[in-house]
Amino acid sequence: MTNRQALNHPLRGAVLLAALAGALAYGGAARAAGSYAYDAAKGKQLFTSTCAACHQVSGEGIPSAFPPLKGNAVVNSADPTAHLHTILFGAHGLVVGGVKYASTMPPFGTLLSDDDVAKVANYERTSWGNKAKQVTAAEVTAVRAKGPGAGK
């Protein structure tokens, strides 16, 4: 699939709208980071409403359109910076498992609090056989503070 085909993929608009609607329905504008405690049920709920349309409930993504999170090296990395950066600031043209994905992931940093981003990341880092260390809202805050040009 070429970049042009991915950008014009028939599911692209619907998927992005579904993710945006899910994030807005869940919590609207980003809330300030508070004390953090991972809640697996909340992580799953947030993932389902903001991420599953593209990455699928199975975490396997959509071939040639949206990359898998299951077994993804960035998701499983001991250093969560790139994973958190992607959730907060979005991404485009990623190579995952040797496959280039031309689709664009929207930024969720304006829709989700640091606590919620940590919950989503932890759900992704501990689901589908992934076994990465959990992150905290404070780590999300630090990545957010560096801005979209840092931390990839």
KAHU-V289724 format. One record per backbone hydrogen bond with DSSP energy under -0.5 kcal/mol. CO is the residue of the C=O (numbers start at 0). NH is the residue of the N-H. If there is no record, write none. Layout:
# KAHU-V289724
[[CO NH] [CO NH]]
This chain:
# KAHU-V289724
[[1 5] [2 6] [3 7] [5 8] [8 11] [8 12] [10 14] [11 15] [12 16] [13 17] [14 18] [15 19] [16 20] [17 21] [18 22] [19 23] [20 24] [21 25] [22 26] [22 27] [23 27] [30 113] [37 39] [38 42] [39 43] [40 44] [41 45] [42 46] [43 47] [44 48] [45 49] [46 50] [46 51] [50 53] [50 54] [51 55] [54 60] [55 58] [58 68] [58 69] [61 64] [61 65] [65 61] [68 71] [71 75] [72 76] [73 76] [77 79] [79 83] [80 84] [81 85] [82 86] [83 87] [84 88] [85 89] [86 107] [87 108] [90 104] [93 95] [93 100] [95 98] [98 95] [99 101] [100 92] [100 93] [102 92] [103 105] [104 90] [107 110] [107 111] [109 29] [112 116] [113 117] [114 118] [115 119] [116 120] [117 121] [118 122] [119 123] [120 124] [121 125] [122 125] [122 126] [123 126] [124 131] [126 129] [135 139] [136 140] [137 141] [138 142] [139 143] [140 144] [141 145] [142 146] [143 146] [146 149]]
